[in-house]
């Protein structure tokens, strides 16, 4: 099964885990946590009542990707 094809077609009504969101956005899982705490434009998420895991709505992921991901990286002198 082609994983890239599978995650390029995110359904807006579904919820996704951190790993699935990272694959869709094309970034590392650790970067997802940086985007959640980003000061200017945080990535919206929710937690299920019975579960402490972070979940993302498909529509939020699509909107975040189309708006452009925040620039991260090393600060060069």
GIPE-V778577 format. One record per residue. N is the residue number from 1. RES is the residue in one letter. PHI is phi in radians with two decimals (none if undefined). BURIAL is b if it has 16 or more other ideal C-beta (glycine too) atoms within 10 Angstrom, else e. Layout:
BEGIN
{{N | RES | PHI | BURIAL} {N | RES | PHI | BURIAL}}
END
This chain:
BEGIN
{{1 | X | none | e} {2 | X | -1.47 | e} {3 | X | -1.18 | e} {4 | X | -1.05 | e} {5 | X | -1.15 | e} {6 | X | -1.08 | e} {7 | X | -1.58 | b} {8 | X | -1.41 | e} {9 | X | -1.95 | e} {10 | X | -1.37 | b} {11 | X | -1.58 | e} {12 | X | -1.08 | e} {13 | X | -1.53 | e} {14 | X | -1.71 | e} {15 | X | -1.88 | b} {16 | X | -2.30 | b} {17 | X | -1.42 | e} {18 | X | -1.10 | b} {19 | X | -1.12 | e} {20 | X | -1.16 | b} {21 | X | -1.14 | b} {22 | X | -1.11 | b} {23 | X | -1.12 | b} {24 | X | -1.15 | b} {25 | X | -1.39 | b} {26 | X | 1.33 | e} {27 | X | -2.30 | e} {28 | X | -1.40 | e} {29 | X | -1.03 | e} {30 | X | -1.13 | e} {31 | X | -1.19 | b} {32 | X | -1.01 | b} {33 | X | -1.16 | e} {34 | X | -1.16 | e} {35 | X | -1.19 | b} {36 | X | -1.13 | e} {37 | X | -1.71 | e} {38 | X | -1.07 | e} {39 | X | -1.29 | e} {40 | X | -1.43 | e} {41 | X | -2.50 | e} {42 | X | -1.26 | e} {43 | X | -1.37 | b} {44 | X | -1.23 | e} {45 | X | -2.57 | b} {46 | X | -2.57 | e} {47 | X | -2.11 | e} {48 | X | -1.27 | e} {49 | X | -1.10 | e} {50 | X | -1.59 | e} {51 | X | -2.29 | e} {52 | X | -1.58 | e} {53 | X | -1.27 | e} {54 | X | -1.42 | b} {55 | X | -2.20 | b} {56 | X | -2.18 | b} {57 | X | -1.40 | b} {58 | X | -1.05 | b} {59 | X | -1.14 | e} {60 | X | -1.20 | b} {61 | X | -1.13 | b} {62 | X | -1.10 | e} {63 | X | -1.13 | e} {64 | X | -1.15 | b} {65 | X | -1.23 | e} {66 | X | -1.23 | e} {67 | X | -1.31 | e} {68 | X | 1.73 | e} {69 | X | -1.33 | e} {70 | X | -1.09 | e} {71 | X | -1.35 | e} {72 | X | -2.17 | e} {73 | X | 2.60 | e} {74 | X | -1.30 | e} {75 | X | -1.63 | e} {76 | X | -1.61 | e} {77 | X | -1.53 | e}}
END
